[in-house]
Amino acid sequence: MMLKNLLKTLLICLALSSSAQEKPKQASTSDAASTKQVLRQNPYIELPLGAIKAEGWLKEMLIRQKTGATGNLDQLYPSVMGQRNGWLGGDGDQWERGPYWVDGLLPLAYILNDKELIAKTKPWVEWAIKSQQADGYFGPIKDYSPEAGLQRDNSRDWWPKMVMLKILKQYYSATNDKRIISLMTNYFKYQLKELPAKPLDHWSFWARYRAGDNLAVVYWLYNKTGDAFLLELADLIHKQTFDFTDAFISGDMLTRFGSIHAVNLAQGMKEPLVYYQQHPEQKYLDDMKKGFKDLDKYNGFANGMFGGDESLHGNNPTQGSELCTAVEMMFTLETALEITGDLDYADRLEKIAFNTLPAQASDDYLKRQYFQQANQVMISRQMHNFDVNHHGTDLCYGLLSGYPCCTSNMHQGWPKFAQNLWYSTADKGVAALVYSPSEVKLQVADGKEITFKEETNYPFQESIKFLLTTDKKTKSVNFPFHLRIPSWCNEATVKINGTIFQTSKGNQVVKISRDWKSGDVVELSLPMHISKHSWFENSVSVERGPITYALKIGEEVKPVKNTKDPIDYGDNFDEIHPTTPWNYGIFDIPANKMDEKFTVEQLGKTGNYPWNLENAPIQIKTKAKRIPSWKLYNEMAGPIPYSMTYQLETAQEVEEITLVPYGSTRLRISQFPLVR
């Protein structure tokens, strides 16, 4: 009997070992279902990297990243991204910039299935794995003396490892390389041992604010291995992390200028929701909602971002918002949506992706702005009223203008957005929660493979079509299909094979559970109406669907050859000056009359790149008056006139102005004074 039991155990072990070597072909909800149920089951489950493919304009964005800075930063920025980088074993930059780049390059490479880009990521991944020491530490271990343009100290800081952990998690998702599990297990044992004596802020303060990224990977690994020590480590990391819960619920942090670094806020504020997976207490959900409410009220802009240049700096539309802040806030919202299923996070994610993000990088993705203004009427080398200035280069479009952290970190925005368009669901179905042209392949029900192709020109178009394909051997498969109805939509219509299935109000998920067959078509109609929102000094933004519309301003690009400080800010950058008037106020129109006074014009442009003035596929016409006293000040828009000003002087002439999607502009007014 003992021998029989021993043989049975041996056979089970061999079966498990064989299964562990197999690479999963597609996503399956069964992985989550079989996980040891200590962590809370999230309603939505991230798909393997590569399961979602971008199409249409979104694919064009990824291709422009490939041919632009993302695919070529090692050549464009060799002093940091070349072989001397500490994350390749060199004596150069030891800190965050190398991992930042690969954190966007790697998902881009696997989403595009591009062999050349994948090859560029491999040395970084391989060196990180092979750098692991006997005690579990991995990464650079030696500091070097200062050198212009490089960060050669703080090599053992906890913070850069958090970025590399994100990279390795994505790499495992794409390849199923088991060495990642071993590396993380050993490193997290090292953290558990070392953090009591060398806490998160031992080397620098950054890790204390950004540890939510560390915590998320700890939980991801726990769902793979079930190792109990990981939950002990998670509690320790949470204890050492800045207390966003208390700061949001009890404190006044978000009401005060300079109270917190904007990137730390955008990146770190997800930590309570990440921790919620282990400790599902209502206060962590309330914390995030209160935080966003105050952020909107005291610091919010019409583009979905907030004033932080670099620290928190209010809601005047000429304050700056950092590109790093935008991409980190997008990742925070993607994380929050997966964990909570709260659709407000999807609305916010689309607002940033369709407005802020495309406006802050050049069409060829070779240049970017460090700071962006919601009202931005001149871009020049000039000191502004920012919390931090980099010799006046912060608004200029360049590779290194402002500060090079954004040169390194901007690459994650679009790839991770594409990666989070679709999810597996806890009820063994599929969810489309954020919309863009794409295709997804995954497993539903009990392992049945399906493909959904999403055909749309959203966010410029109101209709989205989903075409289902199943395995040829599958006659039908029963699973739920979750569709998000955005909060701005008054009444959406869902059709299945041409027949109306349901009409729905905004801010809810429509769940379609049925027997599906290959060739089924789901059509989602999201009627877009023009609306307005009030901001700083009672200014008003004009919005339609997820897009904010901004004044179309003529542009004159002035290339600058930088001979003054090229090491710090690059040897060239672009200034952009206005060639048409910008100081307009729009009329105070009742909310129920907006569609009458603002005329939407579909321009019939069919190209795959909508994010500039030439290619914008839609525009809005309305009436306005110029405000002569509103002039340039310090080479930017002067103080915005208060919209309730008694006897505000305006021009006699009423003019027709053109508004275009915010993301298609570089110069703009997006928050208008009101005139009578």
BELQUI-V884818 format. One record per residue. PHI is phi in radians with two decimals (none if undefined). BURIAL is b if it has 16 or more other ideal C-beta (glycine too) atoms within 10 Angstrom, else e. D_LAST is the distance of its C-alpha to the last C-alpha in Angstrom with 1 decimal. Layout:
PHI/BURIAL/D_LAST, PHI/BURIAL/D_LAST
//
This chain:
none/e/93.5, -1.09/e/92.3, -1.14/e/92.6, -1.09/e/90.8, -1.14/e/87.9, -1.11/e/87.8, -1.11/e/87.7, -1.10/e/85.0, -1.10/e/82.9, -1.09/e/83.5, -1.12/e/82.4, -1.11/e/79.2, -1.08/e/78.5, -1.12/e/79.2, -1.14/e/76.9, -1.13/e/74.1, -1.10/e/74.8, -1.11/e/74.7, -1.10/e/71.5, -1.15/e/69.8, -1.46/e/70.6, -1.36/e/68.8, -1.47/e/65.3, -1.14/e/63.0, -1.26/e/61.8, -2.48/b/58.6, -1.22/b/56.6, -2.52/b/58.1, -1.29/b/56.9, -1.17/e/60.6, -1.02/e/60.4, -1.17/b/57.9, -1.16/e/59.8, -1.56/e/63.1, -1.16/e/61.7, -0.95/e/63.3, -1.46/e/60.9, -1.79/e/60.2, -1.39/b/56.7, -1.11/e/54.1, -1.31/e/53.7, -1.28/b/50.3, -1.21/b/48.7, -2.22/b/48.1, -2.23/b/50.6, -1.08/b/50.0, -1.57/b/51.8, -1.05/b/54.3, -1.08/b/52.9, 1.85/b/53.2, -1.25/b/52.9, -1.90/b/49.3, -2.00/b/48.8, -1.37/b/45.5, -2.29/b/44.8, 0.97/b/42.2, -1.13/b/39.5, -1.20/b/40.6, -1.09/b/44.1, -1.05/b/42.8, -1.07/b/41.1, -1.19/b/44.5, -1.16/b/46.3, -1.15/b/44.1, -1.14/b/44.9, -1.06/b/48.5, -1.41/e/48.5, -1.71/b/46.2, -1.18/b/46.5, -1.06/b/47.5, -1.41/b/50.6, -2.36/b/51.5, -1.18/b/50.6, -1.14/b/54.3, -1.59/e/54.5, -1.34/b/51.1, -2.36/b/51.6, -1.15/e/55.4, -1.06/e/55.7, -1.86/b/54.3, -1.62/b/54.7, -1.43/b/58.1, -1.14/e/61.6, -1.35/b/61.4, -1.02/b/58.9, -1.08/b/60.4, -1.41/b/59.6, -2.05/b/62.0, 1.61/e/64.6, -1.57/b/63.8, -1.79/e/63.4, -1.61/b/59.7, -1.12/b/56.5, -1.82/b/57.6, -1.89/b/54.3, -1.53/b/51.2, -1.18/b/50.3, -1.06/b/53.1, -1.01/b/52.6, -0.93/b/48.8, -1.06/b/49.3, -1.20/b/51.9, -1.13/b/49.7, -1.80/b/47.5, -1.11/b/50.3, -1.15/b/52.6, -1.10/b/50.3, -1.04/b/49.1, -1.06/b/52.8, -1.41/b/53.8, -1.17/b/50.8, -1.40/b/51.5, 0.91/e/55.2, -1.74/b/55.6, -1.09/e/59.1, -1.13/e/58.2, -1.21/b/55.4, -1.02/b/57.6, -1.08/e/60.3, -1.22/b/57.9, -1.41/b/57.3, -1.02/e/61.0, -1.03/b/62.2, -1.19/b/59.6, -1.16/b/60.5, -1.13/e/64.2, -1.14/b/64.2, -1.04/b/62.3, -1.12/b/64.9, -1.33/e/67.9, -1.39/b/66.6, -1.12/b/67.2, -1.55/e/69.8, -1.06/e/72.5, -1.48/e/70.5, 1.84/b/67.5, -1.10/b/65.3, -2.44/b/63.7, 1.86/b/61.8, -1.01/b/62.3, -2.23/e/64.6, -2.21/e/64.9, -1.63/e/62.6, -2.21/b/62.9, -1.19/e/62.2, -1.04/e/58.8, -2.59/e/57.9, -0.96/e/54.7, 1.47/e/52.2, -2.15/b/54.1, -1.96/b/54.1, -1.90/b/57.9, -2.12/b/58.1, 0.94/b/57.5, -1.10/b/59.3, -1.63/b/60.3, -0.98/b/56.9, -1.12/b/56.0, -1.08/b/52.5, -1.05/b/53.4, -1.12/b/55.8, -1.12/b/53.0, -1.18/b/51.4, -1.16/b/54.8, -1.08/b/55.4, -1.05/b/52.3, -1.09/b/53.7, -1.15/b/57.2, -1.07/b/55.8, -1.15/b/54.0, -1.08/b/57.2, -1.10/b/59.2, -1.02/b/56.8, -1.49/b/57.4, -2.14/b/61.1, 1.09/e/62.7, -1.27/b/64.5, -1.17/e/66.4, -1.09/b/66.7, -1.16/b/63.2, -1.08/b/64.2, -1.13/e/67.1, -1.04/b/65.1, -1.15/b/62.4, -1.02/b/65.1, -1.20/b/66.9, -1.19/b/63.8, -1.22/b/62.5, -1.14/b/65.9, -1.09/b/65.6, -1.07/b/62.3, -1.05/b/63.7, -1.33/e/66.5, -1.59/b/64.6, -1.06/b/61.3, -1.03/e/62.9, -1.60/e/64.1, -2.19/e/61.5, -1.15/b/58.2, -0.97/b/55.0, -1.71/b/53.9, -1.18/b/57.4, -1.65/b/56.7, -2.73/e/52.9, -1.45/e/50.1, -1.07/b/48.4, -1.11/b/50.7, -1.09/b/50.0, -1.54/b/46.3, -1.88/b/46.9, -1.24/b/50.0, -1.01/b/48.3, -1.18/b/49.2, -1.08/b/52.8, -1.09/b/52.9, -1.07/b/51.6, -1.29/b/54.5, -1.02/b/56.9, -1.19/b/55.9, -1.03/b/56.1, -1.17/b/59.6, -1.04/b/60.6, -1.17/b/59.7, -1.57/b/62.1, -1.95/e/65.0, 1.25/e/64.7, -1.17/e/66.1, -1.12/e/65.7, -1.10/e/65.4, -1.15/b/61.9, -1.26/b/60.5, -1.14/e/62.1, -1.11/b/60.4, -1.03/b/57.0, -1.09/e/57.2, -1.17/b/58.2, -1.06/b/55.3, -1.05/b/52.8, -1.11/e/54.3, -1.54/b/53.9, -1.43/b/50.3, -0.89/b/47.4, -1.47/e/46.5, -1.16/b/43.0, -1.02/b/43.6, -1.18/e/43.9, -1.09/b/41.2, -1.45/b/38.6, -1.41/b/39.8, -1.83/e/41.0, -1.70/e/39.6, -2.04/e/36.4, -0.95/b/36.9, -1.37/b/33.6, -1.71/e/31.6, -2.00/e/33.2, -1.10/e/32.8, 1.27/e/36.0, -1.35/e/37.7, -2.75/b/38.8, -1.17/b/39.1, -1.11/b/36.6, -1.22/b/39.2, -1.00/b/41.5, -1.15/b/38.8, -1.08/b/37.9, -1.41/b/41.6, -1.47/b/43.2, -1.20/b/41.0, -1.35/b/42.8, -0.97/b/46.1, -1.05/b/45.9, -1.26/b/45.4, -1.08/b/48.2, -1.15/b/50.4, -0.97/b/49.4, -1.11/b/51.7, -1.65/b/54.7, -2.24/e/53.4, -1.28/e/51.0, -1.79/e/49.6, -1.02/e/46.2, -1.07/e/45.1, -1.27/b/44.8, -1.21/b/42.4, -1.11/e/40.3, -0.97/b/40.3, -1.17/b/38.5, -1.12/e/35.9, -1.14/b/35.2, -1.06/b/35.2, -1.19/b/32.5, -1.07/e/30.3, -1.25/b/30.4, -1.07/b/30.2, -1.10/b/26.9, -1.16/e/25.5, -1.77/b/26.6, -2.41/b/27.0, -1.35/b/25.4, -2.10/b/23.5, -1.22/b/21.9, -1.55/b/25.1, 1.69/b/27.4, -1.80/b/28.8, -2.55/b/28.5, -1.25/b/28.7, -2.85/b/32.4, -2.32/b/33.5, -1.65/b/36.4, -1.37/b/36.1, -0.96/b/33.3, -2.55/b/30.4, 1.36/b/27.2, -2.04/b/24.0, -1.11/b/22.3, -1.21/b/21.6, -1.77/b/23.8, -1.30/b/26.8, -1.69/b/29.4, -2.26/b/31.0, -1.47/b/34.6, -1.06/b/36.0, -0.99/b/38.9, -1.09/b/36.6, -1.11/b/35.1, -1.23/b/38.5, -1.26/b/40.0, -1.13/b/37.1, -1.05/b/37.7, -1.17/b/41.4, -1.07/b/40.7, -1.18/b/38.6, -1.11/b/41.3, -1.13/b/43.9, -1.11/b/41.9, -1.13/b/41.4, -1.10/b/45.2, -1.33/b/46.2, -1.78/b/44.0, 1.29/b/42.7, -1.27/b/39.3, -1.25/b/36.8, -1.02/b/33.9, -1.24/b/35.8, -1.20/b/35.8, -1.05/b/32.1, -1.15/b/31.7, -1.08/b/34.3, -1.12/b/32.7, -1.05/b/29.3, -1.25/b/31.1, -1.13/b/33.5, -1.66/b/30.9, -2.22/b/28.4, -1.13/b/29.8, -1.07/b/33.4, -1.19/b/33.3, -1.35/b/30.8, -1.72/b/33.1, -2.26/b/36.2, -1.25/b/37.0, -1.02/e/37.8, -1.56/e/41.5, 1.01/b/41.3, -1.85/b/43.1, -2.34/b/40.3, -2.67/b/37.8, -1.66/b/35.4, -1.32/b/36.4, -1.94/b/32.9, -2.21/b/29.7, -1.96/b/26.1, -1.17/b/23.2, -1.93/b/21.1, -2.28/b/23.9, -1.97/b/23.4, -2.69/b/26.9, -2.04/b/30.2, -2.68/b/32.9, -1.37/b/35.8, -2.78/b/34.1, -1.19/e/34.3, -2.18/b/31.2, -1.43/e/30.3, -1.75/b/32.3, -1.09/b/34.9, -2.23/b/37.4, -2.11/b/37.5, -2.04/b/40.1, 0.89/e/40.4, 1.38/b/36.8, -1.64/b/37.6, -1.15/b/35.7, -1.59/b/32.9, -1.20/b/35.2, -1.47/b/36.6, -2.76/b/40.4, -1.29/b/43.3, -2.15/b/43.8, -1.07/b/40.7, 1.32/b/39.4, -2.59/b/42.2, -1.36/b/44.6, -1.04/b/44.4, -1.27/b/41.6, -0.98/b/43.8, -1.52/b/46.3, -1.74/b/44.2, -1.18/b/41.5, -1.29/b/44.0, -1.38/b/44.0, -1.00/b/40.4, -1.23/b/40.9, -1.04/b/44.6, -1.27/b/44.1, -1.07/b/41.1, -1.07/b/43.4, -1.17/b/46.1, -1.98/b/43.9, -1.29/b/42.6, -2.18/b/45.6, -2.46/b/47.8, -1.32/b/51.0, -2.10/b/50.7, -1.13/b/52.9, -1.68/e/53.9, 1.13/b/55.4, -2.17/b/52.5, -2.41/b/49.7, -2.27/b/46.0, -1.89/b/43.1, -1.90/b/40.4, -2.31/b/38.4, -1.96/b/37.9, -2.97/b/38.8, -1.06/b/41.4, -2.93/b/44.8, -2.51/b/48.2, -2.26/b/50.1, -2.19/b/53.8, -2.78/b/55.1, -1.91/b/57.6, -2.23/b/56.8, 0.88/b/58.9, -1.82/e/62.4, 1.61/e/62.0, -1.38/b/61.0, -1.54/b/59.3, -2.35/b/56.1, -2.32/b/53.5, -1.99/b/49.9, -1.88/b/48.0, -1.78/b/44.2, -1.82/b/42.8, -2.99/b/39.0, -1.98/b/36.3, -0.97/b/34.3, -1.62/b/31.7, -1.55/b/30.4, -2.06/b/32.3, -1.53/b/32.3, -1.86/e/36.1, -2.32/b/38.9, -2.03/e/42.6, -2.00/b/45.5, -1.94/b/49.0, -1.68/b/52.0, -2.23/b/55.3, -2.01/b/58.3, -1.02/e/61.8, -1.02/e/64.0, -1.43/e/66.4, -1.63/e/63.8, -1.30/e/63.5, -2.75/e/60.9, -2.54/b/59.4, -1.76/e/57.7, -2.79/b/54.9, -1.53/b/51.4, -2.01/b/48.3, -1.66/b/45.2, -2.19/b/41.8, -1.46/b/38.6, -1.84/b/35.5, -1.07/b/32.5, -1.16/e/30.3, -1.36/b/27.2, -1.54/b/29.2, -1.26/e/28.8, -2.74/e/32.1, -1.64/b/34.6, -2.15/b/37.6, -1.97/b/41.0, -2.03/b/43.7, -2.12/b/47.3, 0.90/e/49.2, 1.53/e/46.7, -1.85/e/46.8, -1.10/e/44.0, -1.65/b/45.1, -2.90/e/42.2, -1.94/e/38.5, -2.51/b/36.9, -1.31/e/33.8, -1.28/b/32.5, 1.12/b/34.0, -2.69/e/37.6, -1.83/b/40.6, -1.59/b/42.3, -1.90/e/46.0, -1.88/b/48.2, -1.89/e/51.9, -2.89/e/54.2, -1.44/e/57.1, -1.78/b/55.6, -2.22/e/57.3, -1.02/b/57.0, 1.74/e/54.5, -1.06/b/52.2, -2.21/e/48.6, -1.92/b/45.6, -2.02/b/42.2, -2.01/b/39.1, -1.91/b/35.8, -2.11/b/32.6, -0.99/e/29.7, -1.87/b/26.5, -2.02/e/23.1, -1.36/b/19.8, -2.34/b/18.5, -2.31/b/16.1, -2.41/e/17.3, -1.69/e/16.1, -2.39/b/17.8, -0.91/b/18.2, 0.97/b/15.6, 1.11/b/13.6, -1.17/b/13.2, -2.26/b/13.4, -1.84/b/16.2, -1.93/b/16.8, -2.29/b/20.3, -2.53/b/22.8, 1.09/b/26.3, -1.48/b/27.5, -1.77/b/25.5, -1.59/b/22.4, -1.80/b/20.7, -2.26/b/19.9, -1.07/b/18.7, -1.38/b/21.7, -2.06/b/22.8, -1.11/e/25.8, -2.12/b/28.8, -2.13/e/31.7, -1.48/e/34.5, -2.11/e/36.6, -1.11/e/39.9, -2.08/b/41.3, -1.56/e/45.1, -1.59/b/45.5, -1.78/e/48.6, -1.39/e/47.6, -2.64/e/47.9, -1.16/e/48.5, -1.12/e/50.5, -1.39/b/47.5, -2.17/b/44.6, 1.52/b/46.3, -1.49/e/47.4, -2.76/b/44.3, -2.77/b/40.6, -1.94/b/37.5, -1.70/b/34.5, -2.34/b/31.5, -1.96/b/29.2, -1.34/b/26.0, -2.03/e/26.4, -2.33/e/22.8, -1.08/e/19.4, -2.28/b/17.9, -1.52/b/15.2, -1.75/b/12.2, -1.96/b/9.0, -1.79/b/8.3, -1.36/e/5.8, -1.39/e/6.4, -1.82/b/9.4, -1.00/e/12.2, -0.99/e/15.4, -1.42/e/17.4, -1.97/e/15.3, -1.05/b/15.2, -1.15/e/18.4, -1.41/e/17.1, -1.69/e/14.1, -2.14/b/16.1, -1.76/e/19.4, -1.51/e/22.4, -2.17/e/25.1, -1.43/e/28.6, -1.58/e/30.1, 1.25/e/33.7, -1.41/e/34.8, -1.97/e/37.9, -1.18/e/38.9, -1.55/b/39.6, -2.16/b/37.4, -1.62/b/33.6, -1.70/b/32.5, -2.67/b/31.4, -1.10/b/29.1, -1.21/e/31.9, -1.87/b/32.9, -0.95/b/29.8, -1.45/b/30.5, -2.60/b/27.1, -2.58/b/23.5, -2.23/b/20.1, -1.87/e/17.9, -2.71/b/14.1, -1.73/e/11.4, -2.73/b/9.7, -2.27/b/9.1, -1.36/b/11.7, -2.03/b/11.6, -1.01/e/14.9, -1.36/e/15.8, -1.57/b/16.0, -2.23/e/19.5, -1.07/e/22.7, -2.43/e/24.6, 1.00/e/28.1, 1.03/b/27.7, -2.67/b/24.9, -1.09/b/21.1, -1.16/e/20.6, -0.88/e/19.2, -1.21/b/15.9, -1.05/b/13.0, -1.19/e/12.6, -1.24/b/9.3, -1.78/e/9.7, -1.01/e/10.4, -1.28/e/10.3, 0.99/e/9.5, -1.08/b/8.9, -1.36/e/10.1, -2.29/b/9.1, -1.13/b/11.4, -1.23/e/11.4, -1.30/e/12.5, -1.64/e/11.0, -2.05/e/13.6, -1.59/e/15.3, -2.05/b/16.1, -1.99/b/19.0, -1.91/b/19.4, -2.25/b/23.0, -0.95/b/25.0, -0.88/b/24.8, -1.15/b/28.6, -1.62/b/28.7, -1.88/b/26.9, -2.05/b/28.2, -1.82/b/25.2, -2.94/b/21.9, -2.08/b/18.5, -2.00/b/18.6, -2.16/b/16.3, -1.70/b/12.8, -1.18/b/10.2, -1.69/b/6.8, -2.16/b/3.8, -1.67/e/0.0
//
